[in-house]
């Protein structure tokens, strides 16, 4: 039941952000949504290099974990927004488009 409620909350939040997408603060979220493959691959690399060894030693408190997740999310949103100002697609999306021909 909790996962259903969480999923509905995320969908509701996404719809609310979609309605406000033309406002300046939503641009990083739109850019992140347009570069999801790049963000997904970057989060896997970040997790393998930094997070998994960090969790192996001793699991930090939940608050610390949530702060790290929030910082990573904000960092990815800002990085993709900056990237999209200069390039049409994210790096992984451009590579996939090139390979697909």
C-alpha positions in Angstrom: 0.0 0.0 0.0 2.9 2.4 0.8 4.5 1.9 -2.6 1.2 2.7 -4.3 0.8 5.9 -2.4 4.4 6.9 -3.1 3.9 6.2 -6.8 0.7 8.3 -6.9 2.5 11.1 -5.1 5.4 11.0 -7.6 2.9 11.0 -10.5 1.0 13.9 -9.0 4.3 15.9 -8.4 5.3 15.2 -12.0 2.0 16.5 -13.3 2.3 19.6 -11.2 5.8 20.3 -12.4 4.7 19.6 -16.0 2.0 22.3 -15.6 4.7 24.8 -14.5 7.4 23.7 -16.9 7.6 27.1 -18.6 8.7 28.7 -15.4 12.4 29.2 -14.9 12.8 27.0 -11.8 11.4 24.0 -13.6 13.9 24.1 -16.5 16.5 21.9 -14.7 13.9 19.3 -14.1 12.8 19.4 -17.8 16.5 19.1 -18.9 17.0 16.2 -16.5 13.9 14.5 -18.0 15.3 15.0 -21.5 18.7 13.4 -20.5 17.4 10.5 -18.5 19.8 7.9 -20.0 22.8 10.0 -19.3 21.6 10.6 -15.7 20.9 6.9 -15.2 24.3 5.9 -16.4 26.0 8.7 -14.4 24.1 7.6 -11.2 25.3 4.0 -11.8 28.9 5.1 -12.1 28.6 7.4 -9.1 27.1 4.6 -7.1 29.8 2.1 -8.0 32.7 4.5 -7.4 31.5 6.4 -4.3 28.3 5.2 -2.7 28.7 1.4 -2.6 32.1 1.5 -0.8 30.7 4.1 1.6 27.8 1.8 2.5 30.0 -1.3 2.8 31.8 0.0 5.9 29.0 1.1 8.1 25.5 2.2 7.0 25.1 6.0 7.7 21.9 7.3 9.2 18.9 7.6 7.0 19.0 11.4 7.2 22.5 11.4 5.8 21.5 9.0 3.0 18.5 11.2 2.1 20.7 14.4 2.0 23.2 12.6 -0.3 20.3 11.5 -2.6 18.9 15.1 -2.7 22.4 16.6 -3.4 22.9 14.1 -6.3 19.5 14.8 -7.7 20.0 18.6 -7.6 23.6 18.2 -9.0 22.3 16.1 -11.9 19.5 18.5 -12.6 21.8 21.5 -12.7 24.4 19.6 -14.7 21.9 18.6 -17.4 20.4 22.1 -17.5 23.9 23.5 -18.2 24.6 20.8 -20.7 21.3 21.4 -22.6 22.0 25.1 -22.9 24.9 24.3 -25.2 24.0 20.9 -26.7 20.8 19.5 -28.1 21.0 16.1 -26.4 22.7 14.5 -23.5 26.0 12.6 -24.2 24.5 9.2 -23.9 21.4 10.2 -25.9 23.6 11.6 -28.6 25.7 8.5 -28.7 22.7 6.2 -28.9 21.2 8.4 -31.7 24.5 8.2 -33.6 24.8 4.4 -33.2 21.1 3.9 -34.2 21.8 5.9 -37.3 
